[in-house]
Amino acid sequence: MSVVEVKLPKWGLTMEEGTVSEWLVSVGETVEAGQVLANVETEKVTTALESPVAGVVQRIEVLEGEDVVVGTVLCRIAES
């Protein structure tokens, strides 16, 4: 079983950071590929962060309200 790091993607040319405004999943929860994990605010919009894989949420690395730079690991999912 491999663990996938879900990182903050760069959604726009000028995007440098984002804020997790709300987690929609919790540790231990089973998720499907494409399922929305969290809402992320950037300076221009709020965007849904989708799971790249199906599996179980192992860790949430970033708290709600925390500002992080592009590429930061937001959570880890153990692939099923």
TORTOR-852660 format. One record per residue: x, y, z of N, C-alpha, C in turn. Coordinates in steps of 0.05 Angstrom, whole numbers, padded with zeros to 5 digits, always signed. Layout:
XYZXYZXYZ...
This chain:
+00017-00024+00000+00000+00000+00000+00018+00025+00000+00013+00042-00019+00030+00067-00021+00014+00090-00009+00030+00110+00000+00018+00134+00012+00023+00157-00008+00001+00171-00014+00002+00193-00033+00001+00219-00018+00020+00237-00024+00021+00263-00012+00004+00282-00029-00017+00293-00017-00034+00312-00032-00023+00340-00026-00012+00353-00047+00001+00379-00043-00017+00401-00054-00012+00425-00044-00026+00449-00054-00016+00454-00083-00035+00451-00102-00027+00455-00130-00025+00485-00137-00012+00491-00159-00011+00518-00169-00034+00521-00190-00056+00534-00182-00079+00536-00199-00078+00559-00218-00059+00578-00214-00057+00601-00232-00028+00609-00235-00023+00625-00256+00005+00633-00261+00017+00649-00238+00001+00665-00224+00012+00682-00203+00008+00671-00175-00005+00647-00173-00011+00636-00147+00015+00627-00133+00018+00637-00108+00042+00629-00093+00034+00615-00067+00009+00621-00057+00001+00608-00031-00029+00605-00031-00038+00591-00011-00067+00587-00007-00072+00581+00023-00098+00581+00030-00107+00576+00057-00129+00555+00056-00125+00534+00072-00146+00514+00074-00168+00526+00091-00191+00533+00078-00212+00546+00093-00230+00525+00107-00231+00501+00096-00248+00480+00109-00240+00452+00099-00236+00434+00118-00232+00406+00111-00259+00393+00110-00264+00377+00089-00289+00363+00086-00287+00333+00092-00263+00325+00099-00257+00297+00107-00242+00297+00133-00240+00274+00146-00224+00272+00170-00206+00247+00169-00187+00246+00187-00168+00223+00188-00184+00198+00193-00176+00177+00177-00190+00151+00179-00213+00148+00160-00221+00169+00146-00243+00168+00128-00234+00157+00101-00251+00140+00089-00246+00130+00062-00256+00150+00042-00239+00155+00022-00246+00175+00001-00243+00162-00027-00257+00173-00046-00256+00164-00074-00239+00184-00090-00227+00175-00112-00213+00193-00130-00233+00214-00140-00225+00239-00139-00242+00260-00148-00260+00272-00127-00261+00259-00103-00277+00270-00081-00264+00295-00070-00281+00315-00064-00270+00340-00053-00261+00335-00024-00235+00342-00019-00223+00338+00007-00226+00364+00024-00222+00387+00011-00222+00412+00026-00228+00435+00007-00235+00457+00018-00237+00482+00004-00213+00499+00010-00200+00510-00012-00176+00525-00009-00180+00553-00020-00174+00573-00004-00176+00601-00013-00149+00610-00024-00150+00623-00047-00127+00637-00057-00134+00667-00058-00116+00683-00068-00122+00712-00067-00145+00719-00085-00152+00702-00104-00173+00708-00123-00199+00692-00119-00197+00666-00113-00220+00649-00111-00218+00628-00089-00240+00615-00084-00240+00591-00067-00244+00567-00086-00226+00547-00083-00226+00524-00101-00228+00498-00085-00242+00479-00097-00245+00452-00085-00220+00436-00091-00207+00425-00070-00184+00408-00073-00194+00379-00074-00189+00366-00097-00199+00338-00100-00178+00318-00095-00187+00294-00086-00168+00272-00081-00158+00261-00107-00132+00257-00110-00121+00245-00134-00125+00215-00135-00131+00202-00112-00133+00173-00110-00155+00165-00092-00163+00139-00094-00181+00127-00074-00164+00116-00052-00174+00118-00027-00159+00108-00005-00170+00118+00022-00152+00117+00042-00160+00126+00069-00142+00149+00077-00154+00171+00088-00139+00194+00097-00123+00185+00121-00096+00187+00119-00078+00179+00140-00072+00202+00159-00066+00225+00147-00058+00249+00163-00067+00274+00149-00075+00293+00165-00080+00320+00155-00057+00337+00166-00042+00349+00148-00017+00363+00155-00021+00393+00160-00042+00404+00149-00047+00433+00150-00074+00439+00163-00074+00456+00183-00098+00463+00197-00115+00483+00181-00141+00483+00187-00159+00503+00175-00149+00530+00183-00148+00548+00163-00140+00576+00168-00110+00581+00165-00095+00559+00161-00066+00562+00158-00058+00569+00129-00041+00589+00126-00031+00597+00100-00006+00580+00094-00006+00569+00069+00017+00552+00061+00024+00559+00032+00049+00553+00025+00059+00559-00002+00052+00535-00021+00051+00541-00047+00046+00521-00067+00066+00498-00063+00057+00473-00065+00075+00450-00062+00075+00438-00034+00063+00452-00015+00062+00442+00013+00044+00418+00014+00052+00397+00029+00035+00373+00033+00012+00381+00051-00012+00378+00041-00036+00384+00057-00046+00360+00073-00045+00337+00060-00053+00312+00074-00041+00288+00060-00043+00265+00073-00032+00240+00062-00055+00220+00061-00056+00206+00038-00077+00186+00034-00063+00159+00028-00071+00138+00042-00061+00111+00037-00079+00100+00015-00067+00094-00008-00082+00083-00031-00094+00056-00025-00119+00052-00035-00132+00026-00031-00129+00009-00056
